[in-house]
Amino acid sequence: MDFETILGENCKKRELLKNHTTFCVGGECEFFLTPVTEEEIRLCMEIIKKENMKYYILGKGSNILADDRGYDGVIISTVCLNNTIKHKKDVIEAGAGLRLEKVSVYAMEAGLSGFEFACGIPGTLGGAIVMNAGAYGGEMSQVLSEVKVLCPDGTIKWKKKCELELGYRKSNILANKEIVLAARLKLKYGDKETIKAAVIDLNNRRKEKQPLEYPSAGSTFKRPEGYFAGKLIDDAGLRGFRLGGAAVSSKHCGFVINYDNATSKDVKDLIQYVKDRVYEKFGVKLECEVRMI
Ligand SMILES: Cc1cc2nc3c(=O)[nH]c(=O)nc-3n(C[C@H](O)[C@H](O)[C@H](O)COP(=O)(O)OP(=O)(O)OC[C@H]3O[C@@H](n4cnc5c(N)ncnc54)[C@H](O)[C@@H]3O)c2cc1C
């Protein structure tokens, strides 16, 4: 059995990662796999383990900086994985590959509240769980009830939220080498029109404050305790600062953006430069939220 036999056209070779990350940066990978069913991803993982291949699980690539030199291994994209959604009473069950926006619209139409915070986060449900994504006072940990994972030994099981060690933008899923397949979200009954108004308001706030017109991976740095990364960067005089094709956004200093055909080196160098200047000026160590491939 090989990847092509399992996935057909959904197995590609030498695919550019810049086409699969919101930063629009990244070289070629050896294999780019897009499994649709749980069985397909399970079989692919079996091959990867048997052949001892390097692999990386990629959601929508909205929190990723991929290296221009590429990736000498297998990228498994989850964007088509388990794209089904249903609900029973106030619990939504959705596949890992679904975009948060889609889940949010589904919740709104079902008159279920609590997921509005996620409507503008441009990732998949699986990626949001791994990152414990959050915005505007909401966080995945507040709505998650159970997660279905593929374990490294090939078994599939449902895990309770308390087993995931969810913290600020982190979980133990990657350390456990698990892959999120689906999740159950416990929401609250609400008024459809009120939910819709909240979603519109949050999306407007994003458009106003964030440089959505440029490729990026969102907030580049985690929020340092007691500070705001964007304010520190601004106060360090770095608003709009450019290095090669990468820039600190002048609209929101917490975002490093791909201003003009940035290379991964431009972005990495700029991130390091920002960290150094902020540490020099305020003694605060910024930690990168974006993950590197
Ligand atoms: C404009 C913009 C705004 C943003 N705003 C926010 C925000 O408000 N709040 C916030 O928290 N984030 C925000 N982000 C960052 C990003 O959207 C989130 O972190 C999102 O949850 C990542 O999801 P993804 O599917 O893109 O995952 P990816 O970026 O592809 O992957 C993130 C991590 O999850 C792992 N992963 C992905 N899917 C799976 C899976 N099914 N199983 C196992 N591991 C998996 C990957 O290996 C990687 O380590 C923003 C990004 C952008 C570009």
The ligand as an ORCA input file, in Angstrom:
! r2SCAN-3c Opt
* xyz 0 1
  C      -5.607     37.095     10.438
  C      -5.456     36.090     11.556
  C      -6.134     36.262     12.749
  C      -6.002     35.347     13.792
  N      -6.690     35.552     14.946
  C      -6.568     34.666     15.957
  C      -7.283     34.873     17.182
  O      -8.044     35.811     17.337
  N      -7.106     33.964     18.171
  C      -6.279     32.887     18.040
  O      -6.173     32.090     18.980
  N      -5.593     32.673     16.889
  C      -5.723     33.524     15.857
  N      -5.018     33.306     14.693
  C      -4.095     32.163     14.587
  C      -4.715     30.869     14.024
  O      -5.813     31.171     13.172
  C      -5.177     29.918     15.134
  O      -4.090     29.512     15.931
  C      -5.854     28.665     14.561
  O      -6.451     27.970     15.605
  C      -4.911     27.732     13.827
  O      -5.693     26.771     13.130
  P      -5.174     26.094     11.787
  O      -6.187     25.107     11.344
  O      -4.782     27.116     10.812
  O      -3.904     25.308     12.331
  P      -2.406     25.373     11.754
  O      -1.926     26.752     11.819
  O      -2.342     24.681     10.458
  O      -1.667     24.484     12.863
  C      -1.503     24.960     14.181
  C      -0.962     23.807     15.041
  O      -1.982     22.816     15.188
  C      -1.550     21.541     14.690
  N      -2.748     20.929     14.077
  C      -3.612     21.505     13.195
  N      -4.664     20.690     12.964
  C      -4.444     19.551     13.699
  C      -5.168     18.333     13.885
  N      -6.334     18.086     13.290
  N      -4.647     17.392     14.719
  C      -3.450     17.616     15.341
  N      -2.722     18.745     15.201
  C      -3.214     19.697     14.394
  C      -0.406     21.848     13.743
  O       0.496     20.767     13.696
  C       0.217     23.083     14.392
  O       1.096     22.705     15.418
  C      -5.147     34.209     13.624
  C      -4.479     34.018     12.415
  C      -4.626     34.937     11.378
  C      -3.906     34.700     10.084
*
